[in-house]
Amino acid sequence: MRTIKQFLILALVALLAGNIATAIYQGSSDRKVGPTISCDEVTLEISATAMESELLQGITAHDPQDGDLTAQVMVASVSKLISNDTAKVTYLVFDSDDNMASYVRRIRYYDYRKPTFSVDPRLPLVYPNTAEVSVLDRVTAQDVVDGDISQQIRVSTLAATEDPEVFDITLQVTNTMGDTAWLKLPVQKLGADSGRPTVELKEYLLYAEKETSFDPLSYLSTVRLANGEQADMEAVKIEGEVDTSQVGTYRVTYSYHDNGSIGKAILTVVVL
């Protein structure tokens, strides 16, 4: 028969075992509680050229065991645009037990704009009628996020217009944000005419901000006769209206007539 002392010893052992088991379970349970990420701004206003460190503005992280993990938060990914200037950023953080937390918030690029194209003014899109048209050596594309994306340009085939010497091409380029820009440009294919004067512009493609002034004459560079002499630039005929109060793409045609021959140049204006 067990004595009271033996019962007390057994009860004490059982109590200690229960406490140890509870502690072990509690510790295991705590380790299953992962970190949390929070931020003080639902949408972050940021430049399209911001560094990754700037995307972490306002982000904090905390873990029950490890404490403050803000310095360990990383940018996992930036989505493609979900609207004209808005994307989503996904953040990740791990605690010392490899528990992970994620957080998603929106960012708005306050200076974002679609990719733009450029035409080398030294190489306008003017070709002899017998020449093959290749514009990729004369056209480039720039993007505020990716920089030079000229290698991504895609060009459509020539499309006829009302002018038998002018054809349209459509340029297309897409940046890493998934945003695609299109632009229709005129291409001139000139027949043989030994008396044709040459009209040159300072620019053949212009991007203009809305509500800014536009003076078409300021983009005229020179007019040369077939013999190489300078012509009277005041005799150049300018056709085409540009309404900078309305977003859109416009064309201005500069033409010079000399003894039955016509020289012309075309300026494309994109109002943003």
Beta strands, then each sheet from edge to edge (+ up, - down):
strand 1: 36-39
strand 2: 43-46
strand 3: 59-63
strand 4: 67-68
strand 5: 74-78
strand 6: 86-94
strand 7: 100-109
strand 8: 116-119
strand 9: 126-128
strand 10: 139-143
strand 11: 147-148
strand 12: 154-155
strand 13: 159-160
strand 14: 166-174
strand 15: 180-190
strand 16: 198-201
strand 17: 205-208
strand 18: 220-224
strand 19: 237-239
strand 20: 248-258
strand 21: 261-271
sheet 1: 1+ 3- 4+
sheet 2: 2+ 7+ 6- 5+
sheet 3: 8+ 10- 11+
sheet 4: 9+ 15+ 14- 12+
sheet 5: 9+ 15+ 14- 13+
sheet 6: 16+ 18-
sheet 7: 17+ 21+ 20- 19+
end
